[in-house]
């Protein structure tokens, strides 16, 4: 949070004749992006000190390094044993291990709250299938408005275009298989393009702004020619993967095409960006291992400090990861601290399967805990986000919103961010599955 800049923006928006007050309602957005998101926008951008968010991104990169080292630290480098310890579905684990190197590319988005003092990690999404990549379209649209442009210049606001970073990455990895401009295709699961065509068309618009002509296709449309992957007959240099393991595990055709992709990637004919293995380090169970005493015993002082600074206390609930005594102690703590805890599935999104301790009774909480003694469920310390004041453009009323930051990190460090925001009265899960959720772009302050 940037309290001073935020306070000045809000104060100016409170004036009935403020030009800033309606800035978010008058944006000139690219056609598809505007049709998809134009009615789902918060009435202002959010502001964050540059050093704070880049420092958090550095911590996230350090966490990534620790996470991908866990199989070696704890399981003799055996990825299947690692997945089993997390309670991961065996078939999904097998898919994630196909072609796995043990070191996926650093390409992630953290979902985080700011508690008024610092960012705290809620979830980590690792891989190429990340939503929000094209959010800088919103930053650019704000800067086209005279009122906001003046405010931005006065306060030296900046932003990073995540799509530009992705375009640069695609050219870099494409350069390993061709000396020409790489032919890149975004590949979804069967039916995925049709279901979310507006989302992918908006992403196409954003990538084209950076010189990347992004083809769209689905797994069943892939073929092979002389060892190179093709899309409807067109040879591909890079496949930008947007499908996940759970979407192809029951599809024999998709599994066959996945094998084709892995072969082409390993032979250097077509780059698969990114392989499925990143997901095995992105589950909430993976994060829970970082607070496991056996893991912490292997960490350096610096690594423990990063874990404690960047993420809330998180533990696996499965009996198989604890001695009987340790499991009993963990569950006792869960009973005692219900109002400060949240139960989450290891793999999932949009808040599905989440139980918020302070929203249920003791009896409901105990039942929920008992139902999660097997599998990949975790318990996590509740992070209390600081409110972000926003002036309603219609009424002039100021209300606090909860901001869920999506923070991108790549090999160059901080790679941009965006926000999903929700009024506290509209629920505890800030995700687009909740109809009250609104989107906002992020600007950094000096």
C-alpha distance (Angstrom), angle and dihedral (degrees) to the residues before:
residue distance angle dihedral
X1 . . .
X2 3.78 . .
X3 3.83 102.9 .
X4 3.81 98.5 -175.7
X5 3.80 96.9 49.5
X6 3.80 91.1 40.9
X7 3.80 91.8 51.1
X8 3.81 92.1 49.8
X9 3.81 92.3 48.4
X10 3.81 92.9 48.3
X11 3.80 92.7 46.0
X12 3.79 91.7 52.5
X13 3.81 91.0 47.8
X14 3.80 91.3 53.6
X15 3.81 90.2 69.5
X16 3.80 110.4 94.2
X17 3.81 92.0 -135.4
X18 3.82 94.4 46.4
X19 3.79 114.6 138.0
X20 3.81 89.7 -155.3
X21 3.79 94.4 55.8
X22 3.80 94.0 75.1
X23 3.80 97.3 31.9
X24 3.81 94.2 109.6
X25 3.82 91.1 49.6
X26 3.82 93.9 52.4
X27 3.80 102.0 48.6
X28 3.78 120.3 140.2
X29 3.81 98.8 -136.8
X30 3.82 128.8 -179.8
X31 3.80 108.3 -89.4
X32 3.80 101.9 -108.1
X33 3.80 94.0 36.5
X34 3.78 90.7 50.7
X35 3.80 92.8 48.9
X36 3.80 90.9 49.6
X37 3.80 101.9 42.2
X38 3.80 109.2 7.3
X39 3.81 93.9 101.3
X40 3.81 93.6 44.0
X41 3.79 99.7 62.9
X42 3.78 130.2 122.4
X43 3.80 114.6 -124.0
X44 3.80 93.3 -110.5
X45 3.81 142.8 20.6
X46 3.80 120.5 -108.4
X47 3.79 125.3 -116.1
X48 3.81 127.2 -143.7
X49 3.82 131.2 174.8
X50 3.80 108.6 -103.7
X51 3.78 95.2 -133.6
X52 3.80 92.0 50.1
X53 3.79 97.5 53.1
X54 3.81 94.4 40.3
X55 3.80 89.0 49.4
X56 3.79 90.3 52.1
X57 3.81 89.0 48.7
X58 3.80 88.7 54.2
X59 3.81 89.0 52.7
X60 3.81 89.6 50.2
X61 3.80 90.8 52.9
X62 3.81 88.8 50.7
X63 3.82 90.4 49.4
X64 3.80 88.9 51.2
X65 3.80 90.0 54.6
X66 3.80 90.6 50.8
X67 3.81 93.1 46.8
X68 3.80 95.4 52.0
X69 3.81 89.1 48.1
X70 3.82 93.7 57.4
X71 3.83 97.7 88.7
X72 3.79 89.0 54.3
X73 3.80 94.7 43.3
X74 3.79 97.3 45.7
X75 3.81 110.5 16.3
X76 3.82 106.8 35.8
X77 3.80 89.5 -105.2
X78 3.82 92.7 -60.6
X79 3.82 106.1 143.3
X80 3.80 93.6 -169.7
X81 3.82 92.0 54.6
X82 3.78 88.5 48.3
X83 3.82 91.9 52.3
X84 3.80 91.0 46.4
X85 3.81 91.2 53.0
X86 3.81 88.5 55.8
X87 3.81 91.0 54.3
X88 3.79 90.0 -116.0
X89 3.80 119.6 168.2
X90 3.82 106.7 -95.7
X91 3.79 95.1 -132.8
X92 3.80 92.6 50.2
X93 3.79 90.1 47.0
X94 3.80 90.3 52.9
X95 3.80 90.8 52.8
X96 3.80 93.2 48.3
X97 3.79 89.8 51.0
X98 3.81 94.0 54.2
X99 3.77 105.4 112.9
X100 3.80 91.4 -8.4
X101 3.78 117.2 164.2
X102 3.80 95.9 -172.4
X103 3.80 88.9 -119.0
X104 3.82 112.6 73.5
X105 3.82 119.1 -170.3
X106 3.80 116.0 -83.1
X107 3.79 98.3 -108.6
X108 3.79 112.3 132.5
X109 3.76 148.1 143.6
X110 3.77 121.3 -150.1
X111 3.78 122.3 -153.6
X112 3.79 106.2 -145.6
X113 3.78 144.1 166.2
X114 3.78 125.4 -144.9
X115 3.80 110.0 -135.6
X116 3.79 94.9 -164.4
X117 3.78 92.8 -91.5
X118 3.79 105.2 49.2
X119 3.78 145.8 -15.8
X120 3.81 115.8 -85.1
X121 3.79 122.4 -160.8
X122 3.81 117.1 -123.0
X123 3.79 101.6 170.3
X124 3.78 137.1 -2.6
X125 3.80 121.6 -142.7
X126 3.80 113.3 -164.1
X127 3.79 122.8 -172.1
X128 3.77 142.4 43.1
X129 3.83 97.4 -69.1
X130 3.78 94.7 85.5
X131 3.78 123.7 144.4
X132 3.80 120.4 -139.5
X133 3.80 97.3 42.6
X134 3.81 91.6 129.7
X135 3.83 97.8 47.7
X136 3.82 93.9 112.3
X137 3.80 86.3 77.7
X138 3.81 83.0 77.3
X139 3.82 93.2 50.4
X140 3.79 90.5 52.3
X141 3.79 92.1 48.0
X142 3.82 91.6 53.4
X143 3.80 90.7 50.3
X144 3.82 90.5 54.4
X145 3.81 90.2 64.6
X146 3.80 113.9 88.4
X147 3.81 96.2 -138.1
X148 3.78 95.4 50.4
X149 3.79 93.2 40.0
X150 3.81 89.3 56.9
X151 3.81 90.8 48.9
X152 3.81 91.2 47.6
X153 3.79 92.8 50.7
X154 3.80 92.1 46.7
X155 3.81 91.9 52.6
X156 3.83 96.8 34.1
X157 3.78 93.5 -122.3
X158 3.80 119.0 -174.7
X159 3.79 138.6 179.3
X160 3.78 139.3 -170.7
X161 3.79 119.8 -127.5
X162 3.81 105.7 -133.0
X163 3.80 92.3 -166.3
X164 3.81 89.5 57.9
X165 3.79 89.9 53.5
X166 3.80 91.4 49.0
X167 3.81 90.4 48.9
X168 3.80 89.9 51.8
X169 3.81 90.5 49.4
X170 3.81 92.6 49.5
X171 3.80 90.5 52.2
X172 3.80 90.8 47.8
X173 3.80 95.7 51.2
X174 3.81 90.8 39.0
X175 3.78 88.1 56.4
X176 3.80 88.9 69.1
X177 3.82 91.2 67.1
X178 3.82 104.5 28.4
X179 3.79 139.5 25.3
X180 3.82 90.8 -149.2
X181 3.80 129.6 74.1
X182 3.82 101.5 -65.2
X183 3.79 121.1 -112.6
X184 3.81 104.3 -126.9
X185 3.80 129.4 -169.5
X186 3.78 129.0 -174.2
X187 3.79 106.4 -140.1
X188 3.79 123.0 -159.5
X189 3.79 132.3 -178.2
X190 3.78 117.7 -86.5
X191 3.81 107.8 -67.9
X192 3.81 92.6 11.7
X193 3.80 98.1 108.5
X194 3.78 93.4 50.2
X195 3.80 92.2 48.0
X196 3.81 94.9 49.9
X197 3.79 103.6 22.6
X198 3.82 92.6 134.4
X199 3.81 90.2 55.9
X200 3.79 94.1 49.7
X201 3.79 94.1 42.4
X202 3.81 88.7 54.7
X203 3.81 88.6 50.8
X204 3.81 89.6 49.7
X205 3.81 88.6 54.8
X206 3.79 91.4 51.3
X207 3.81 94.5 47.4
X208 3.80 92.5 47.1
X209 3.81 88.0 57.7
X210 3.81 85.1 64.5
X211 3.78 96.4 45.5
X212 3.80 98.8 -99.2
X213 3.79 114.9 126.4
X214 3.78 101.2 -153.0
X215 3.79 116.6 -156.4
X216 3.81 117.9 -153.8
X217 3.77 125.2 -140.7
X218 3.77 148.0 141.0
X219 3.77 130.5 -117.3
X220 3.81 96.3 -104.3
X221 3.83 89.7 56.7
X222 3.80 92.8 63.4
X223 3.78 122.4 104.3
X224 3.79 139.2 166.8
X225 3.79 133.1 -114.4
X226 3.80 122.1 178.4
X227 3.80 90.3 -22.7
X228 3.80 94.5 -50.0
X229 3.80 123.0 113.1
X230 3.80 115.4 -117.4
X231 3.80 133.6 -162.5
X232 3.79 112.3 -148.4
X233 3.81 86.7 -25.5
X234 3.83 97.4 -46.4
X235 3.84 112.8 120.3
X236 3.81 111.8 -124.5
X237 3.78 128.9 -146.6
X238 3.81 95.3 -172.4
X239 3.79 131.8 22.8
X240 3.80 111.0 -157.9
X241 3.80 99.7 -153.6
X242 3.80 116.7 -140.8
X243 3.81 99.2 160.2
X244 3.80 121.2 90.6
X245 3.79 130.8 -145.8
X246 3.81 95.5 -101.7
X247 3.82 90.6 57.1
X248 3.81 95.1 57.6
X249 3.81 104.5 29.6
X250 3.83 93.5 95.8
X251 3.82 96.3 38.4
X252 3.81 112.7 90.9
X253 3.81 93.1 -168.5
X254 3.79 91.4 50.6
X255 3.82 91.1 48.2
X256 3.79 90.0 52.9
X257 3.81 90.6 50.4
X258 3.80 89.8 48.1
X259 3.80 89.4 56.6
X260 3.81 88.2 51.0
X261 3.80 89.8 52.3
X262 3.80 92.9 48.7
X263 3.82 92.2 49.4
X264 3.79 92.3 48.9
X265 3.80 91.2 47.1
X266 3.80 93.6 49.7
X267 3.81 92.4 46.6
X268 3.81 92.7 50.0
X269 3.81 95.6 -117.1
X270 3.82 100.3 112.3
X271 3.80 125.9 11.0
X272 3.80 116.0 -129.6
X273 3.79 104.1 -150.3
X274 2.90 105.8 -143.4
X275 3.83 120.6 4.6
X276 3.79 117.9 -140.4
X277 3.80 93.2 -109.3
X278 3.80 93.5 87.7
X279 3.81 89.7 75.0
X280 3.79 92.5 64.9
X281 3.80 88.2 65.0
X282 3.81 94.5 42.0
X283 3.79 100.7 62.8
X284 3.77 118.4 109.1
X285 3.79 85.8 -119.6
X286 3.79 88.7 64.4
X287 3.80 89.8 54.1
X288 3.80 89.7 47.7
X289 3.80 90.1 58.2
X290 3.79 88.6 63.6
X291 3.82 89.4 67.9
X292 3.81 94.1 43.0
X293 3.84 109.3 113.7
X294 3.82 90.5 -131.5
X295 3.79 90.4 56.6
X296 3.78 95.1 42.9
X297 3.79 89.3 55.2
X298 3.82 88.2 63.9
X299 3.82 95.5 48.5
X300 3.77 125.9 96.6
X301 3.80 119.6 -125.0
X302 3.81 88.9 -102.1
X303 3.81 92.4 50.9
X304 3.80 92.7 48.8
X305 3.79 89.3 50.1
X306 3.82 90.8 53.2
X307 3.81 92.0 50.0
X308 3.80 93.0 48.2
X309 3.80 93.3 44.6
X310 3.80 99.0 46.2
X311 3.79 106.6 37.3
X312 3.80 140.6 36.9
X313 3.80 122.4 -115.2
X314 3.83 107.8 -75.0
X315 3.82 130.1 175.7
X316 3.80 137.9 178.3
X317 3.81 112.5 -112.5
X318 3.80 97.7 -155.1
X319 3.80 115.0 117.0
X320 3.80 89.2 -138.6
X321 3.82 92.0 70.1
X322 3.81 95.1 54.2
X323 3.76 141.6 51.4
X324 3.81 113.4 -112.3
X325 3.80 90.3 -103.3
X326 3.81 94.7 46.7
X327 3.81 91.9 47.4
X328 3.80 91.3 50.8
X329 3.81 90.2 50.8
X330 3.81 90.8 49.2
X331 3.81 93.2 50.6
X332 3.81 91.3 46.4
X333 3.79 88.4 55.0
X334 3.81 90.0 48.8
X335 3.82 90.4 52.9
X336 3.79 93.4 47.7
X337 3.81 96.8 45.2
X338 3.82 99.8 38.4
X339 3.81 95.5 133.8
X340 3.80 91.1 55.0
X341 3.81 97.4 46.8
X342 3.80 140.4 77.7
X343 3.82 129.3 -160.6
X344 3.80 117.1 -142.5
X345 3.81 137.3 174.1
X346 3.79 113.1 -113.1
X347 3.79 91.8 -123.4
X348 3.78 122.3 32.8
X349 3.78 144.7 82.9
X350 3.77 142.6 -142.0
X351 3.80 91.9 45.9
X352 3.82 94.0 -72.0
X353 3.80 110.3 160.5
X354 3.81 93.8 9.4
X355 3.81 119.7 140.5
X356 3.82 116.4 -162.5
X357 3.80 109.4 -150.0
X358 3.79 98.0 -147.1
X359 3.82 91.2 50.4
X360 3.83 96.6 58.9
X361 3.80 136.9 57.4
X362 3.80 124.6 -105.3
X363 3.80 89.9 -104.1
X364 3.81 93.2 50.2
X365 3.79 90.1 47.2
X366 3.81 93.6 51.1
X367 3.80 90.5 49.1
X368 3.81 91.4 49.4
X369 3.80 90.5 50.6
X370 3.82 93.2 50.3
X371 3.79 90.5 51.4
X372 3.81 90.3 55.8
X373 3.81 101.8 53.7
X374 3.82 89.5 106.9
X375 3.79 131.4 45.6
X376 3.79 127.8 27.2
X377 3.81 103.4 -46.7
X378 3.79 121.0 138.8
X379 3.77 138.1 -163.9
X380 3.79 116.3 -138.4
X381 3.77 134.4 -171.7
X382 3.79 110.4 -107.1
X383 3.79 114.0 -110.5
X384 3.79 113.4 -147.2
X385 3.80 106.6 -147.0
X386 3.77 120.4 -146.4
X387 3.79 113.0 -117.3
X388 3.80 121.3 -105.5
X389 3.83 110.5 -143.8
X390 3.80 113.6 -134.2
X391 3.80 128.9 -178.4
X392 3.80 113.0 -135.6
X393 3.80 104.4 -126.6
X394 3.81 92.0 -144.3
X395 3.79 101.8 45.5
X396 3.79 105.4 20.2
X397 3.81 89.5 -129.4
X398 3.80 116.0 144.3
X399 3.81 116.3 -136.7
X400 3.79 133.4 170.3
X401 3.79 118.9 -115.6
X402 3.81 129.5 -165.2
X403 3.80 110.8 -122.1
X404 3.81 122.4 -150.1
X405 3.81 105.1 -165.4
X406 3.80 120.2 -148.9
X407 3.81 104.2 -155.6
X408 3.80 119.9 -171.8
X409 3.79 123.7 -150.1
X410 3.81 129.4 -177.4
X411 3.79 136.5 162.9
X412 3.82 89.5 -69.2
X413 3.82 93.0 54.0
X414 3.80 126.5 -119.1
X415 3.81 107.6 31.6
X416 3.80 104.9 -179.6
X417 3.78 137.5 -73.8
X418 3.78 146.4 -138.0
X419 3.80 136.6 -170.5
X420 3.77 139.1 -126.4
X421 3.80 109.2 -159.5
X422 3.78 135.0 -168.0
X423 3.79 136.3 178.5
X424 3.83 110.1 -113.0
X425 3.81 89.5 -124.1
X426 3.82 90.1 61.0
X427 3.81 95.5 62.9
X428 3.78 144.0 -75.8
X429 3.81 100.5 -91.5
X430 3.80 112.1 80.7
X431 3.80 104.3 -157.0
X432 3.79 137.2 115.6
X433 3.80 88.0 -105.3
X434 3.81 83.2 75.1
X435 3.84 107.0 74.2
X436 3.80 91.9 -144.8
X437 3.80 92.6 63.5
X438 3.81 118.3 112.6
X439 3.79 131.4 -170.8
X440 3.79 129.5 -127.3
X441 3.76 137.3 176.7
X442 3.80 123.4 -127.0
X443 3.79 129.3 -127.8
X444 3.79 123.1 -169.3
X445 3.80 123.8 -134.5
X446 3.83 127.6 -149.6
